[in-house]
Amino acid sequence: MVYLFYRLALEPKQAEKIREEIRSIDSIFDPQSLKSLDHLNGAINEILRLHPSVPTGGYRESPPQGVEIAGQFIPGNTTIVAPRYTMGRRPRSPLPIVDKSFAHASEFVPERWYSKPEMVADKCAFTPFSIGRFACVGKGLALAELRFVTALLVSKYDITFAPGEDGIRCWRDMKDQFTAAPGKLELVFIPRER
């Protein structure tokens, strides 16, 4: 959420797009309505792609007999890591059959998740909640909370950086402690006129 509000302060037009979508629903208190908002959900996916909650974690061990992945043999009992932070920013997929994972991988483009699907060539590279038996059991709750809090704050406030703040510390000083610990971010929430 910290990174999402950093991005909304950095790019106010993104917040305005979300505001426009919110006007199209009856209530932000209806989780199903929020689930239908393309730009809101695209912005959340983009933040989870660029700043995953678990940037590096998700270690796996190959089976004792070893395993072949994309034509490469991995010996048995080898620790395998596919850092989400790196995978989400990687313009090329590690799989030889896919040329690119994300077009313009370092850019924040919420539309890639709803109106520009060609910008996501390899959906397998997007795993902010992990996959398989290790997938996060709180995924649904986390997404519902992200949608609601974002919709609530964006509908009531303009979000800007505090005087002297540029947001750089937020991502520059992030610590990977299994979960991401963002650096300091100072924002101002200015009430919108009704």
KACOR-V280858 format. One record per pair of residues at least 12 apart in sequence whose C-alpha atoms are under 10 Angstrom apart, sorted by the first residue. I is the first residue (numbers start at 1). GAP is how many residues later the second one is. D is the distance in whole Angstrom. If there is no record, write none. Layout:
i=I gap=GAP d=D
i=I gap=GAP d=D
This chain:
i=1 gap=43 d=9
i=1 gap=46 d=8
i=1 gap=47 d=9
i=1 gap=50 d=10
i=1 gap=52 d=10
i=1 gap=144 d=10
i=1 gap=145 d=7
i=1 gap=146 d=10
i=1 gap=148 d=9
i=1 gap=149 d=8
i=1 gap=181 d=10
i=2 gap=45 d=10
i=2 gap=49 d=10
i=2 gap=168 d=8
i=2 gap=169 d=10
i=2 gap=179 d=10
i=2 gap=180 d=7
i=2 gap=181 d=9
i=2 gap=182 d=9
i=2 gap=183 d=8
i=2 gap=185 d=10
i=3 gap=41 d=10
i=3 gap=44 d=7
i=3 gap=45 d=9
i=3 gap=47 d=9
i=3 gap=48 d=7
i=3 gap=49 d=9
i=3 gap=50 d=10
i=3 gap=164 d=9
i=3 gap=167 d=7
i=3 gap=168 d=8
i=3 gap=179 d=8
i=3 gap=180 d=10
i=3 gap=182 d=9
i=4 gap=39 d=8
i=4 gap=40 d=7
i=4 gap=41 d=10
i=4 gap=42 d=9
i=4 gap=43 d=6
i=4 gap=44 d=9
i=4 gap=47 d=9
i=4 gap=142 d=9
i=4 gap=146 d=8
i=5 gap=42 d=10
i=5 gap=145 d=8
i=5 gap=148 d=10
i=5 gap=149 d=9
i=5 gap=154 d=8
i=5 gap=155 d=9
i=5 gap=156 d=10
i=5 gap=180 d=9
i=5 gap=182 d=8
i=6 gap=41 d=10
i=6 gap=153 d=9
i=6 gap=154 d=9
i=6 gap=155 d=8
i=6 gap=160 d=9
i=6 gap=161 d=6
i=6 gap=162 d=9
i=6 gap=164 d=8
i=6 gap=165 d=9
i=6 gap=179 d=7
i=6 gap=180 d=9
i=6 gap=181 d=8
i=7 gap=36 d=9
i=7 gap=40 d=8
i=7 gap=101 d=8
i=7 gap=152 d=10
i=7 gap=153 d=10
i=7 gap=160 d=9
i=8 gap=35 d=9
i=8 gap=142 d=10
i=8 gap=146 d=9
i=8 gap=150 d=9
i=8 gap=151 d=7
i=8 gap=152 d=8
i=8 gap=153 d=10
i=9 gap=149 d=8
i=9 gap=150 d=5
i=9 gap=151 d=5
i=9 gap=152 d=6
i=9 gap=153 d=10
i=9 gap=157 d=9
i=9 gap=158 d=9
i=9 gap=178 d=8
i=9 gap=179 d=9
i=9 gap=180 d=10
i=10 gap=149 d=9
i=10 gap=150 d=7
i=10 gap=151 d=8
i=10 gap=156 d=8
i=10 gap=157 d=8
i=11 gap=97 d=10
i=11 gap=148 d=10
i=11 gap=149 d=9
i=12 gap=146 d=8
i=12 gap=147 d=7
i=12 gap=148 d=8
i=14 gap=25 d=8
i=14 gap=26 d=9
i=14 gap=29 d=8
i=14 gap=94 d=10
i=14 gap=95 d=10
i=14 gap=96 d=9
i=15 gap=24 d=9
i=15 gap=25 d=9
i=15 gap=28 d=9
i=15 gap=135 d=9
i=15 gap=136 d=9
i=15 gap=138 d=10
i=15 gap=139 d=6
i=15 gap=140 d=9
i=15 gap=142 d=10
i=15 gap=143 d=8
i=15 gap=144 d=8
i=16 gap=138 d=8
i=16 gap=139 d=9
i=16 gap=142 d=9
i=17 gap=21 d=10
i=17 gap=22 d=7
i=17 gap=23 d=8
i=17 gap=137 d=10
i=18 gap=19 d=8
i=18 gap=20 d=9
i=18 gap=21 d=6
i=18 gap=22 d=5
i=18 gap=23 d=9
i=18 gap=24 d=10
i=18 gap=25 d=9
i=18 gap=132 d=9
i=18 gap=133 d=7
i=18 gap=136 d=7
i=18 gap=137 d=8
i=19 gap=20 d=10
i=19 gap=21 d=9
i=19 gap=131 d=10
i=19 gap=132 d=8
i=19 gap=133 d=10
i=19 gap=134 d=10
i=19 gap=135 d=6
i=19 gap=136 d=6
i=19 gap=137 d=9
i=20 gap=17 d=10
i=20 gap=19 d=10
i=20 gap=135 d=9
i=21 gap=13 d=9
i=21 gap=15 d=9
i=21 gap=16 d=6
i=21 gap=17 d=8
i=21 gap=18 d=7
i=21 gap=19 d=8
i=21 gap=130 d=10
i=22 gap=12 d=8
i=22 gap=15 d=8
i=22 gap=17 d=10
i=22 gap=18 d=9
i=22 gap=129 d=7
i=22 gap=130 d=9
i=22 gap=132 d=9
i=22 gap=133 d=7
i=23 gap=132 d=9
i=24 gap=13 d=9
i=25 gap=12 d=9
i=28 gap=119 d=9
i=28 gap=120 d=7
i=28 gap=121 d=9
i=28 gap=122 d=10
i=28 gap=123 d=7
i=28 gap=124 d=7
i=28 gap=127 d=9
i=29 gap=119 d=7
i=29 gap=122 d=9
i=29 gap=123 d=9
i=30 gap=114 d=10
i=30 gap=118 d=9
i=31 gap=112 d=10
i=31 gap=113 d=7
i=31 gap=114 d=9
i=31 gap=116 d=8
i=31 gap=117 d=7
i=32 gap=112 d=9
i=34 gap=110 d=8
i=34 gap=113 d=6
i=34 gap=114 d=7
i=34 gap=117 d=8
i=35 gap=108 d=9
i=35 gap=109 d=8
i=35 gap=112 d=8
i=35 gap=113 d=10
i=37 gap=77 d=10
i=37 gap=110 d=9
i=37 gap=114 d=10
i=38 gap=72 d=9
i=38 gap=73 d=8
i=38 gap=75 d=8
i=38 gap=76 d=6
i=38 gap=77 d=9
i=39 gap=70 d=10
i=39 gap=71 d=6
i=39 gap=72 d=7
i=39 gap=73 d=10
i=39 gap=74 d=8
i=39 gap=75 d=8
i=39 gap=76 d=9
i=40 gap=70 d=8
i=40 gap=71 d=10
i=40 gap=106 d=9
i=40 gap=107 d=7
i=40 gap=108 d=10
i=40 gap=110 d=8
i=40 gap=111 d=8
i=41 gap=69 d=8
i=41 gap=70 d=10
i=41 gap=72 d=8
i=41 gap=73 d=9
i=41 gap=102 d=9
i=41 gap=105 d=9
i=41 gap=106 d=7
i=42 gap=66 d=10
i=42 gap=67 d=8
i=42 gap=68 d=4
i=42 gap=69 d=6
i=42 gap=70 d=7
i=42 gap=71 d=5
i=42 gap=72 d=7
i=42 gap=73 d=10
i=43 gap=65 d=8
i=43 gap=66 d=8
i=43 gap=67 d=5
i=43 gap=68 d=8
i=43 gap=69 d=9
i=43 gap=70 d=9
i=43 gap=104 d=10
i=44 gap=66 d=8
i=44 gap=69 d=10
i=44 gap=99 d=8
i=44 gap=102 d=7
i=44 gap=103 d=8
i=44 gap=106 d=9
i=45 gap=63 d=10
i=45 gap=64 d=10
i=45 gap=65 d=7
i=45 gap=66 d=10
i=45 gap=67 d=9
i=45 gap=68 d=7
i=45 gap=81 d=9
i=45 gap=83 d=9
i=45 gap=98 d=10
i=46 gap=42 d=9
i=46 gap=59 d=10
i=46 gap=61 d=9
i=46 gap=62 d=6
i=46 gap=63 d=7
i=46 gap=64 d=6
i=46 gap=65 d=9
i=46 gap=66 d=8
i=46 gap=67 d=8
i=46 gap=80 d=10
i=47 gap=41 d=10
i=47 gap=61 d=8
i=47 gap=62 d=10
i=47 gap=63 d=9
i=47 gap=81 d=10
i=48 gap=36 d=9
i=48 gap=37 d=9
i=48 gap=40 d=8
i=48 gap=78 d=9
i=48 gap=79 d=9
i=48 gap=80 d=6
i=48 gap=81 d=9
i=49 gap=35 d=8
i=49 gap=36 d=7
i=49 gap=37 d=9
i=49 gap=38 d=8
i=49 gap=39 d=5
i=49 gap=40 d=7
i=49 gap=53 d=10
i=49 gap=56 d=9
i=49 gap=57 d=10
i=49 gap=59 d=9
i=49 gap=76 d=9
i=49 gap=77 d=6
i=49 gap=78 d=8
i=49 gap=79 d=7
i=50 gap=34 d=9
i=50 gap=35 d=6
i=50 gap=36 d=9
i=50 gap=37 d=9
i=50 gap=38 d=6
i=50 gap=39 d=6
i=50 gap=40 d=10
i=50 gap=55 d=8
i=50 gap=56 d=8
i=50 gap=57 d=9
i=50 gap=58 d=8
i=50 gap=76 d=10
i=50 gap=78 d=10
i=51 gap=33 d=9
i=51 gap=34 d=6
i=51 gap=35 d=10
i=51 gap=37 d=8
i=51 gap=38 d=9
i=51 gap=77 d=9
i=51 gap=120 d=8
i=51 gap=123 d=10
i=51 gap=129 d=8
i=51 gap=131 d=9
i=52 gap=31 d=10
i=52 gap=32 d=6
i=52 gap=33 d=6
i=52 gap=34 d=10
i=52 gap=36 d=8
i=52 gap=74 d=10
i=52 gap=75 d=9
i=52 gap=76 d=6
i=52 gap=77 d=9
i=52 gap=127 d=8
i=52 gap=128 d=7
i=53 gap=31 d=9
i=53 gap=32 d=9
i=53 gap=75 d=7
i=53 gap=76 d=8
i=53 gap=123 d=9
i=53 gap=125 d=8
i=53 gap=126 d=5
i=53 gap=127 d=5
i=53 gap=128 d=8
i=53 gap=129 d=10
i=54 gap=29 d=8
i=54 gap=30 d=7
i=54 gap=31 d=8
i=54 gap=74 d=7
i=54 gap=75 d=8
i=54 gap=76 d=9
i=54 gap=122 d=8
i=54 gap=123 d=8
i=54 gap=124 d=6
i=54 gap=125 d=4
i=54 gap=126 d=6
i=54 gap=127 d=10
i=55 gap=27 d=10
i=55 gap=28 d=6
i=55 gap=29 d=5
i=55 gap=30 d=5
i=55 gap=31 d=8
i=55 gap=32 d=9
i=55 gap=33 d=10
i=55 gap=73 d=9
i=55 gap=120 d=9
i=55 gap=121 d=7
i=55 gap=122 d=9
i=55 gap=123 d=7
i=55 gap=124 d=7
i=55 gap=125 d=6
i=55 gap=126 d=10
i=56 gap=25 d=8
i=56 gap=26 d=7
i=56 gap=27 d=4
i=56 gap=28 d=6
i=56 gap=29 d=7
i=56 gap=30 d=8
i=56 gap=31 d=10
i=56 gap=120 d=7
i=56 gap=121 d=9
i=56 gap=122 d=7
i=56 gap=123 d=8
i=56 gap=124 d=9
i=57 gap=24 d=8
i=57 gap=25 d=8
i=57 gap=26 d=7
i=57 gap=27 d=8
i=57 gap=28 d=10
i=57 gap=73 d=10
i=57 gap=119 d=9
i=57 gap=120 d=9
i=57 gap=121 d=6
i=57 gap=122 d=8
i=57 gap=123 d=10
i=58 gap=22 d=9
i=58 gap=23 d=7
i=58 gap=24 d=7
i=58 gap=25 d=8
i=58 gap=26 d=9
i=58 gap=71 d=10
i=58 gap=72 d=7
i=58 gap=73 d=10
i=58 gap=76 d=8
i=58 gap=77 d=10
i=58 gap=120 d=9
i=59 gap=20 d=7
i=59 gap=21 d=6
i=59 gap=22 d=5
i=59 gap=23 d=8
i=59 gap=24 d=9
i=60 gap=17 d=9
i=60 gap=18 d=8
i=60 gap=19 d=6
i=60 gap=20 d=5
i=60 gap=21 d=7
i=60 gap=22 d=9
i=60 gap=74 d=10
i=61 gap=13 d=10
i=61 gap=14 d=10
i=61 gap=15 d=8
i=61 gap=16 d=6
i=61 gap=17 d=5
i=61 gap=18 d=4
i=61 gap=19 d=6
i=61 gap=20 d=9
i=62 gap=12 d=7
i=62 gap=13 d=7
i=62 gap=14 d=5
i=62 gap=15 d=5
i=62 gap=16 d=5
i=62 gap=17 d=7
i=62 gap=18 d=7
i=63 gap=12 d=8
i=63 gap=13 d=5
i=63 gap=14 d=6
i=63 gap=15 d=8
i=63 gap=16 d=10
i=64 gap=12 d=4
i=64 gap=13 d=5
i=64 gap=14 d=8
i=65 gap=12 d=8
i=66 gap=12 d=8
i=69 gap=26 d=9
i=70 gap=24 d=9
i=70 gap=25 d=6
i=70 gap=26 d=7
i=70 gap=27 d=9
i=71 gap=24 d=9
i=71 gap=25 d=9
i=82 gap=12 d=10
i=82 gap=43 d=9
i=83 gap=42 d=10
i=83 gap=44 d=10
i=84 gap=41 d=8
i=84 gap=42 d=8
i=84 gap=43 d=7
i=84 gap=44 d=7
i=84 gap=45 d=10
i=84 gap=46 d=9
i=85 gap=41 d=10
i=85 gap=43 d=9
i=86 gap=39 d=10
i=87 gap=14 d=8
i=87 gap=15 d=9
i=87 gap=18 d=10
i=87 gap=37 d=10
i=87 gap=38 d=6
i=87 gap=39 d=7
i=87 gap=40 d=9
i=88 gap=13 d=8
i=88 gap=14 d=8
i=88 gap=17 d=7
i=88 gap=18 d=9
i=88 gap=37 d=6
i=88 gap=38 d=6
i=88 gap=39 d=9
i=88 gap=40 d=9
i=89 gap=12 d=9
i=89 gap=13 d=7
i=89 gap=14 d=9
i=89 gap=15 d=9
i=89 gap=16 d=5
i=89 gap=17 d=6
i=89 gap=18 d=9
i=89 gap=36 d=9
i=89 gap=37 d=10
i=90 gap=12 d=7
i=90 gap=13 d=9
i=90 gap=14 d=9
i=90 gap=15 d=6
i=90 gap=16 d=8
i=90 gap=35 d=9
i=91 gap=12 d=6
i=91 gap=13 d=7
i=91 gap=14 d=5
i=91 gap=15 d=8
i=91 gap=28 d=10
i=91 gap=29 d=10
i=91 gap=30 d=10
i=92 gap=13 d=9
i=92 gap=29 d=9
i=92 gap=30 d=9
i=92 gap=33 d=10
i=93 gap=28 d=9
i=93 gap=29 d=7
i=93 gap=30 d=10
i=93 gap=31 d=9
i=93 gap=32 d=7
i=94 gap=28 d=10
i=94 gap=31 d=9
i=95 gap=27 d=9
i=95 gap=29 d=10
i=95 gap=30 d=10
i=97 gap=25 d=10
i=98 gap=23 d=7
i=98 gap=24 d=7
i=99 gap=22 d=8
i=99 gap=23 d=9
i=100 gap=19 d=9
i=100 gap=20 d=8
i=100 gap=21 d=6
i=100 gap=22 d=7
i=100 gap=25 d=10
i=101 gap=17 d=10
i=101 gap=18 d=8
i=101 gap=19 d=6
i=101 gap=20 d=5
i=101 gap=21 d=5
i=101 gap=22 d=7
i=101 gap=23 d=8
i=101 gap=24 d=6
i=101 gap=25 d=9
i=102 gap=15 d=10
i=102 gap=16 d=9
i=102 gap=17 d=5
i=102 gap=18 d=5
i=102 gap=19 d=6
i=102 gap=20 d=7
i=102 gap=21 d=9
i=102 gap=23 d=9
i=102 gap=24 d=9
i=103 gap=14 d=10
i=103 gap=15 d=8
i=103 gap=16 d=5
i=103 gap=17 d=7
i=103 gap=18 d=8
i=104 gap=15 d=8
i=104 gap=16 d=10
i=105 gap=14 d=9
i=105 gap=15 d=9
i=129 gap=13 d=10
i=153 gap=36 d=8
i=153 gap=38 d=9
i=154 gap=35 d=9
i=154 gap=37 d=10
i=154 gap=38 d=9
i=155 gap=36 d=9
i=155 gap=37 d=8
i=155 gap=39 d=10
i=156 gap=33 d=9
i=156 gap=34 d=8
i=156 gap=35 d=6
i=156 gap=36 d=6
i=156 gap=37 d=8
i=156 gap=38 d=8
i=157 gap=31 d=9
i=157 gap=32 d=5
i=157 gap=33 d=5
i=157 gap=34 d=4
i=157 gap=35 d=5
i=157 gap=36 d=9
i=158 gap=30 d=8
i=158 gap=31 d=6
i=158 gap=32 d=5
i=158 gap=33 d=6
i=158 gap=34 d=6
i=158 gap=35 d=10
i=159 gap=28 d=7
i=159 gap=29 d=6
i=159 gap=30 d=5
i=159 gap=31 d=6
i=159 gap=32 d=9
i=159 gap=33 d=10
i=160 gap=26 d=9
i=160 gap=27 d=6
i=160 gap=28 d=5
i=160 gap=29 d=7
i=160 gap=30 d=8
i=161 gap=24 d=8
i=161 gap=25 d=6
i=161 gap=26 d=5
i=161 gap=27 d=6
i=161 gap=28 d=9
i=162 gap=23 d=9
i=162 gap=24 d=5
i=162 gap=25 d=5
i=162 gap=26 d=5
i=162 gap=27 d=9
i=163 gap=23 d=9
i=163 gap=24 d=9
i=163 gap=25 d=9
i=164 gap=22 d=9
i=165 gap=19 d=10
i=165 gap=20 d=8
i=165 gap=21 d=6
i=165 gap=22 d=8
i=166 gap=19 d=9
i=166 gap=20 d=9
i=166 gap=21 d=10
i=167 gap=16 d=9
i=167 gap=17 d=8
i=167 gap=18 d=6
i=167 gap=19 d=8
i=167 gap=20 d=9
i=168 gap=15 d=9
i=168 gap=16 d=9
i=168 gap=17 d=8
i=169 gap=13 d=8
i=169 gap=14 d=5
i=169 gap=15 d=6
i=169 gap=16 d=7
i=169 gap=17 d=10
i=170 gap=12 d=5
i=170 gap=13 d=4
i=170 gap=14 d=5
i=170 gap=15 d=5
i=170 gap=16 d=9
i=171 gap=12 d=6
i=171 gap=13 d=9
i=171 gap=14 d=9
i=172 gap=12 d=9
